[in-house]
Amino acid sequence: MIETDFVPLPYQQEVNEAKITWKSPSNIALVKYWGKKAHQIPANPSISFTLSACATTTSVTFEKLQTPSKGSRFDFFFEGRPKEDFKPKIDQFFERTKTYLPFLGSYHLKISSSNSFPHSSGIASSASGMSALALCLVDFERFLNPEMTEAHFIKKASFLARLGSGSACRSIEGALVQWGAHAGIAESSDLYGIRYEGEVAAIFNNYHDTILLVDKGQKQVSSTVGHGLMHGHPFSEQRFAQAHDTVSSLQSILASGDLKAFIQLVESEALTLHAMMMTSLPYFVLMKPNTLQIINKIWAFRERSDTHLCFTLDAGANVHVLYPENEKTLVYPFIQEELLPFCEKRQHICDRVGFGAKKVTATPYN
Ligand code: PMV
């Protein structure tokens, strides 16, 4: 599919008012997306586990305007309160998506969002937030064009979410989502994420992700700046090529269930992401001393316990500890005893692989 496939046909129905609510999860990349081209096109393919506990619930109320407006008109509430500082990001999202959602100029939107995880936890809410908003918007478009197929609905939601925040396009479905054109994955696209349909060994069902909140402060580098640093980066071309190979390797690992190989791939991807930031100009160290303490503890425990926990990182200091369901009675007590002392106030989130976004309600009023 190409971009213009997401420009809708003339609307069939009229709707004056509607309220739509979706709950959408976060996701954690195994092969990382870092670096992008114009229009939110990824510089390399990525694959993520969709999460379950970390989610955003967003309700959008649509009210038809008497006279259509040029720009988008909306109010935004976060956890029940008006939140002006989120508005520029949403404005930018509407600007990027208006060609694909021409109804936007004819409605006033009231957007209300809340997160299941603590605010300012350092956990990125852009993936869950932008995917929940995108789902509400396409679901509204489904009232205007009732013939939209389910497959198109899912693709368009992912396509739009990507325009809000790249990684958000991997939050629509589960349990594994792949985004970015890759020679070994039929249907893969730079425009949207797709559910990973390759063979996946049972050991990856119900995989756990215990998220350790090492640093709840403001992000040192925004994603936008971070992706930008890959332009002219001395190792970017090698990194982008490597990610294609890593996706291929992950395909075999997912099929075989080889956890040793999985650990090596996932940890190497996390460290490569951080290595890219350490070797850009300007350079950044996004790990904190406690991030390294945790990594060393994980390695020591894995060695002595013969378990298969591993870590991954996003562009920050928090650590995601991944492990299979059948090892949780060994791994979780270790996390409590040895890793939580390195977290701010022992804060952590027990998450696991999930199956994607869920509609809460959708009601048109005419
Ligand atoms: O979606 P963005 O633009 O915030 O980028 C996020 C990139 C990483 O989280 C660091 C990696 C990934 O693939 O999710």
Residues whose N, C-alpha, C, O or C-beta is under 5 A from the ligand:
A	BS01	PMV	A29 V31 K32 Y33 S46 S165 G166 S167 A168 S223 D314 A315
